[in-house]
Amino acid sequence: MKKKLVKLLHDNVKQLNQAFLNGHQASCLDEKEQAAFEKDALEMSERGAKVVSAKISGDIMNVMAYEQQTQVEYITVIDRLLKQGTMMFMEERTMRRRARFEGSKLVSDEAVPVHPLSLQERGEKCSGQIYREDSSTYNRRNAVRYAEQWWNDYNPAFVRFEDNCTNFVSQCLYAGGASMTSKASKQRGWWYANEQTMSLSWSVAHSFRWYLSGATSHLRGEEKKSAHELIPGDVICYDFNGNGTWNHCAIVVAKDINNEPLVNAQTVNSRYRFWTYQNSPAYTDQIQYKFFHIST
């Protein structure tokens, strides 16, 4: 890859870092991303939080060139040290981005979905195991410990998906001692058998949300009216468009100084992210949330 393009890409990443640091405009961002940065800056102010430092690092994953056009896919790891009153914590996110150049001019740079290879494509099988304590109660500490260990990686004991958020949260709950139901039907219960056989509720956000609302035994979710009522180990489900289709979920791992949840999640791998997701390009003003206190 030409040195000039590498320098342009580095300069672009510096702009992104400034946007993460202080919410400033960045010419490399599309309208949705810029709106997300602006909402993030406003929300930070309302929370009484500020960014002490921000750092973006990354690696170039793939380069494709044809005549005067070059496309570069790269991974960015974003770290922000946040201060809120006397409390400080590190918010982290991993994003895949795609930059396009025409000649030596950067014409676009956008976040793109992560497409992890399936186990079959990698020629692998699920291996390893997950440590859990058999218990009649849900161990929130173990669930959070798992969320902290695997938020930016994939446990080889389980399959992984392009949209991996629900699969990740299910693993966290299982690590916390939540017991699976009968494995008789994919449409019923909450269970995992192997990389090809599991309930829809294990890995599909919409099914998981409705399972938690209706379960009367094993893993159960008690609906709460507000995020303030949740504690670490609980779950938030998201309907970004407010149209009745639930498309994301996250696990609460901590509370901030205002008693607001901070969450870990996958797909866009995130750690200590503020629960509202206003700083996501997927956010809309019609967003709906469901707050679940987990019990077994």
C-alpha positions as CSV (number, residue, x, y, z in Angstrom):
1,M,0.0,0.0,0.0
2,K,1.4,3.4,-1.0
3,K,2.9,5.5,1.9
4,K,0.8,8.5,0.9
5,L,-2.5,6.5,1.3
6,V,-1.3,5.2,4.7
7,K,-0.6,8.7,5.8
8,L,-4.1,9.8,4.7
9,L,-5.6,6.9,6.6
10,H,-3.6,7.8,9.7
11,D,-4.8,11.5,9.4
12,N,-8.3,10.3,9.1
13,V,-8.1,8.1,12.2
14,K,-6.7,11.2,14.1
15,Q,-9.9,13.1,13.1
16,L,-12.0,10.2,14.4
17,N,-10.0,10.3,17.6
18,Q,-10.8,14.0,18.0
19,A,-14.5,13.3,17.4
20,F,-14.4,10.7,20.1
21,L,-12.5,13.0,22.4
22,N,-14.7,16.1,22.2
23,G,-17.6,15.5,19.8
24,H,-16.2,17.8,17.1
25,Q,-17.2,17.5,13.5
26,A,-15.1,15.2,11.4
27,S,-15.2,15.4,7.6
28,C,-14.7,11.6,7.3
29,L,-18.0,10.8,9.1
30,D,-21.3,10.3,7.3
31,E,-24.5,11.9,8.5
32,K,-25.6,9.1,10.8
33,E,-22.2,8.8,12.5
34,Q,-21.9,12.6,12.9
35,A,-25.4,12.7,14.5
36,A,-24.3,9.9,16.9
37,F,-21.2,11.9,17.9
38,E,-23.3,14.9,18.6
39,K,-25.9,13.0,20.6
40,D,-23.0,11.4,22.6
41,A,-21.5,14.8,23.4
42,L,-24.9,16.1,24.6
43,E,-25.6,13.0,26.7
44,M,-22.1,13.2,28.2
45,S,-22.8,16.7,29.3
46,E,-26.2,15.7,30.8
47,R,-24.6,12.9,32.7
48,G,-21.9,15.2,34.1
49,A,-19.2,13.2,32.5
50,K,-16.3,14.2,30.4
51,V,-13.6,12.5,28.3
52,V,-10.2,12.8,29.9
53,S,-8.4,11.1,27.0
54,A,-9.2,9.1,23.9
55,K,-7.1,6.8,21.8
56,I,-7.7,4.9,18.6
57,S,-5.5,2.2,17.5
58,G,-6.0,-0.3,14.7
59,D,-4.8,-2.7,12.0
60,I,-5.3,-2.8,8.2
61,M,-7.1,-6.0,7.4
62,N,-7.6,-5.9,3.6
63,V,-6.6,-3.7,0.6
64,M,-8.2,-4.0,-2.8
65,A,-7.1,-1.8,-5.7
66,Y,-8.4,-1.3,-9.2
67,E,-7.0,1.4,-11.6
68,Q,-7.3,4.6,-9.5
69,Q,-9.6,3.2,-6.8
70,T,-8.4,1.6,-3.6
71,Q,-10.5,0.2,-0.8
72,V,-9.0,-0.4,2.6
73,E,-10.8,-2.4,5.4
74,Y,-9.3,-1.8,8.9
75,I,-10.2,-2.5,12.5
76,T,-10.2,0.3,15.0
77,V,-10.0,-0.2,18.8
78,I,-11.4,2.9,20.6
79,D,-10.5,3.6,24.2
80,R,-12.0,6.6,26.1
81,L,-11.1,7.4,29.7
82,L,-14.2,9.0,31.2
83,K,-14.5,11.0,34.4
84,Q,-17.8,11.5,36.2
85,G,-17.5,13.2,39.5
86,T,-15.0,11.2,41.5
87,M,-15.5,8.1,39.4
88,M,-13.3,7.2,36.4
89,F,-13.8,4.3,34.0
90,M,-12.6,3.1,30.6
91,E,-15.1,2.8,27.8
92,E,-13.9,0.6,24.9
93,R,-15.3,-0.3,21.5
94,T,-14.1,-2.2,18.5
95,M,-15.2,-1.3,15.0
96,R,-14.5,-2.4,11.5
97,R,-14.3,0.4,8.9
98,R,-14.0,0.7,5.2
99,A,-12.1,3.6,3.5
100,R,-12.3,4.3,-0.2
101,F,-9.7,6.3,-2.1
102,E,-9.8,7.7,-5.6
103,G,-6.2,8.3,-6.6
104,S,-4.7,9.9,-3.4
105,K,-8.1,11.4,-2.3
106,L,-10.1,9.9,0.5
107,V,-13.7,9.9,-0.6
108,S,-15.4,7.9,2.1
109,D,-14.8,6.1,5.4
110,E,-17.6,4.3,7.1
111,A,-18.3,1.7,9.8
112,V,-19.2,-1.7,8.3
113,P,-20.6,-4.8,9.9
114,V,-18.1,-7.4,11.2
115,H,-18.5,-10.7,9.3
116,P,-16.7,-13.3,11.4
117,L,-16.2,-16.6,9.6
118,S,-18.5,-19.4,10.6
119,L,-16.9,-22.5,12.2
120,Q,-17.5,-24.4,9.0
121,E,-15.8,-21.8,6.9
122,R,-12.8,-21.9,9.3
123,G,-12.8,-25.6,9.2
124,E,-13.1,-25.8,12.9
125,K,-15.4,-27.3,15.5
126,C,-16.5,-25.9,18.8
127,S,-14.0,-26.8,21.4
128,G,-13.2,-26.0,25.0
129,Q,-15.7,-25.5,27.8
130,I,-17.3,-22.8,29.9
131,Y,-16.7,-22.7,33.6
132,R,-19.9,-22.4,35.6
133,E,-21.0,-23.3,39.1
134,D,-24.2,-25.4,39.3
135,S,-26.4,-23.5,41.7
136,S,-30.0,-22.8,42.4
137,T,-29.4,-19.1,42.3
138,Y,-28.0,-16.8,39.6
139,N,-24.4,-15.7,40.3
140,R,-24.2,-12.2,38.9
141,R,-20.5,-11.9,39.7
142,N,-19.7,-14.9,37.4
143,A,-22.0,-13.5,34.6
144,V,-20.2,-10.1,34.8
145,R,-16.8,-11.8,35.0
146,Y,-17.6,-13.7,31.8
147,A,-18.8,-10.5,30.1
148,E,-15.5,-8.8,31.0
149,Q,-13.4,-11.7,29.8
150,W,-15.1,-12.2,26.4
151,W,-16.6,-8.9,25.3
152,N,-13.9,-8.4,22.6
153,D,-13.2,-12.1,21.8
154,Y,-15.1,-15.3,21.1
155,N,-15.2,-18.4,23.4
156,P,-14.4,-21.4,21.2
157,A,-16.8,-23.5,23.2
158,F,-19.7,-21.8,21.3
159,V,-20.6,-20.9,17.7
160,R,-20.4,-17.2,16.7
161,F,-22.6,-15.2,14.4
162,E,-22.4,-12.1,12.3
163,D,-24.9,-10.6,14.8
164,N,-23.5,-12.1,18.0
165,C,-25.1,-9.9,20.7
166,T,-27.7,-12.3,21.9
167,N,-25.4,-15.3,21.7
168,F,-22.9,-13.4,23.8
169,V,-25.5,-12.4,26.5
170,S,-26.8,-15.9,26.6
171,Q,-23.3,-17.2,27.3
172,C,-22.9,-14.6,30.1
173,L,-26.1,-15.7,31.8
174,Y,-25.2,-19.4,31.4
175,A,-21.8,-18.6,33.0
176,G,-23.7,-17.1,35.9
177,G,-25.5,-20.3,36.5
178,A,-28.8,-19.8,34.6
179,S,-30.1,-23.2,33.8
180,M,-31.2,-24.3,30.3
181,T,-34.7,-25.6,29.6
182,S,-35.6,-28.8,27.7
183,K,-34.0,-29.1,24.3
184,A,-37.1,-30.5,22.6
185,S,-37.9,-27.5,20.3
186,K,-35.9,-24.6,18.7
187,Q,-39.1,-22.5,19.1
188,R,-39.4,-23.1,22.8
189,G,-37.2,-22.5,25.9
190,W,-33.7,-21.3,26.2
191,W,-30.9,-23.8,25.4
192,Y,-27.8,-24.6,23.5
193,A,-26.7,-28.0,22.3
194,N,-23.9,-27.4,19.7
195,E,-22.9,-25.1,16.9
196,Q,-25.9,-26.2,14.7
197,T,-28.6,-26.8,17.3
198,M,-29.9,-24.2,19.8
199,S,-33.2,-22.4,20.6
200,L,-34.0,-19.3,18.7
201,S,-34.0,-17.4,22.1
202,W,-30.3,-18.3,22.6
203,S,-29.1,-16.3,19.6
204,V,-31.9,-14.2,18.2
205,A,-32.6,-10.9,20.0
206,H,-36.3,-10.8,19.2
207,S,-36.9,-14.3,20.4
208,F,-34.7,-13.7,23.5
209,R,-36.7,-10.6,24.5
210,W,-40.0,-12.5,24.3
211,Y,-38.7,-15.5,26.1
212,L,-37.6,-13.4,29.0
213,S,-41.1,-11.8,29.2
214,G,-42.9,-15.1,29.3
215,A,-40.6,-17.6,31.1
216,T,-42.0,-19.0,34.4
217,S,-39.1,-21.4,35.2
218,H,-35.4,-21.8,34.7
219,L,-34.0,-18.5,33.3
220,R,-36.5,-15.7,33.9
221,G,-36.7,-12.0,33.3
222,E,-38.7,-9.6,35.6
223,E,-39.6,-6.5,33.6
224,K,-38.6,-3.2,35.3
225,K,-39.9,0.2,34.4
226,S,-36.5,2.0,34.3
227,A,-32.8,1.4,33.8
228,H,-32.1,2.7,37.3
229,E,-33.8,-0.5,38.7
230,L,-31.2,-2.8,37.1
231,I,-28.1,-4.1,38.7
232,P,-25.0,-5.8,37.2
233,G,-25.9,-9.1,35.6
234,D,-29.3,-7.8,34.3
235,V,-30.2,-7.4,30.6
236,I,-31.4,-4.6,28.3
237,C,-33.1,-5.3,25.0
238,Y,-33.3,-2.8,22.2
239,D,-35.7,-2.1,19.4
240,F,-33.8,0.6,17.6
241,N,-36.6,1.6,15.1
242,G,-39.5,1.3,17.5
243,N,-41.3,-1.0,15.1
244,G,-41.8,-4.0,17.3
245,T,-38.7,-5.9,16.1
246,W,-36.1,-6.3,18.8
247,N,-32.6,-6.3,17.3
248,H,-30.1,-6.0,20.1
249,C,-29.3,-6.8,23.7
250,A,-26.6,-6.1,26.2
251,I,-25.7,-7.1,29.7
252,V,-25.3,-4.7,32.6
253,V,-21.8,-4.9,34.1
254,A,-21.6,-1.7,36.2
255,K,-23.5,1.4,37.3
256,D,-22.2,5.0,37.0
257,I,-22.3,7.7,39.6
258,N,-25.9,8.5,38.7
259,N,-27.0,4.9,39.1
260,E,-27.2,4.5,35.3
261,P,-26.2,1.1,33.8
262,L,-23.0,0.6,31.8
263,V,-23.2,-2.4,29.5
264,N,-21.0,-4.9,27.6
265,A,-22.1,-6.2,24.2
266,Q,-21.0,-7.7,21.0
267,T,-21.6,-7.2,17.2
268,V,-20.0,-3.8,17.7
269,N,-17.9,-5.1,20.6
270,S,-18.3,-2.7,23.5
271,R,-17.3,-2.5,27.1
272,Y,-18.7,-0.1,29.8
273,R,-20.9,1.6,27.1
274,F,-23.6,3.9,28.4
275,W,-26.9,1.9,28.1
276,T,-28.9,4.3,25.9
277,Y,-26.9,3.7,22.8
278,Q,-27.4,7.2,21.6
279,N,-23.9,7.2,20.3
280,S,-24.7,4.4,17.9
281,P,-25.5,5.1,14.2
282,A,-28.4,2.6,14.6
283,Y,-30.1,4.8,17.2
284,T,-33.3,6.5,16.3
285,D,-35.7,8.8,18.2
286,Q,-38.3,5.9,18.1
287,I,-36.0,3.5,20.1
288,Q,-37.7,1.3,22.6
289,Y,-36.1,-0.5,25.5
290,K,-37.0,-3.5,27.7
291,F,-35.3,-3.8,31.1
292,F,-35.0,-7.2,32.6
293,H,-34.0,-8.2,36.1
294,I,-32.6,-11.7,35.8
295,S,-33.5,-14.6,38.1
296,T,-33.5,-18.3,38.0
